[in-house]
Amino acid sequence: MNFFAMLKDFSKGRLSWLLLLAFIVFFEACALFFQHVMMLGPCVMCIYERVAMLAIGVAAMIGAIAPNNPISRWLGLAGWGFGAYKGLTLALEHVDYQFNPSPFATCDLFVTFPSWAPLNQWGPWMFEAYGDCSKVVWQFLELSMPQWLVIIFAGNLVAFGFVVISQFVKSKND
């Protein structure tokens, strides 16, 4: 059995989607730890990246509902791909703010969510921004937080790509 056939069979199981959800919960817990324990104020871009990460989490829950059902699985995959792509573009923009500062290219002062979903009002402890996007306030292995998010979201996109490709491969359970 080849790699893609095994990956397709794995994507048809609930464990794969719950693992994706567990990774997202871990990353969100890290973000809240940085915010509330280490007292690193999240910026507007951080909040938008957090929402993109949550979109992947919602997609994982959708996929986990009925992973053997193609509709549920493809909806989960679509949400995963959208969240990972959006997160990657936001993280790249955030890295640009940090390493190519310009008075003409700055992030917004306040988060803007649609009027039908004012997340910053519903959960200010998680979605209110009060940090500066261009400041590097934390580093690990000489990479800033947005640079780590580029790696995380890019890794998600690569994994997503492999899983999507696997959906078109014949497996033993087809």
Secondary structure by P-SEA (a helix, b strand, c coil): ccaaaaaaaaaacaaaaaaaaaaaaaaaaaaaaacccccccccaaaaaaaaaaaaaaaaaaaaacccccaaaaaaaaaaaaaaaaaaaaaaaaaaaaaccccccccccccccccccccccccccccccccccccccccccccccaaaaaaaaaaaaaaaaaaaaaacccccccc
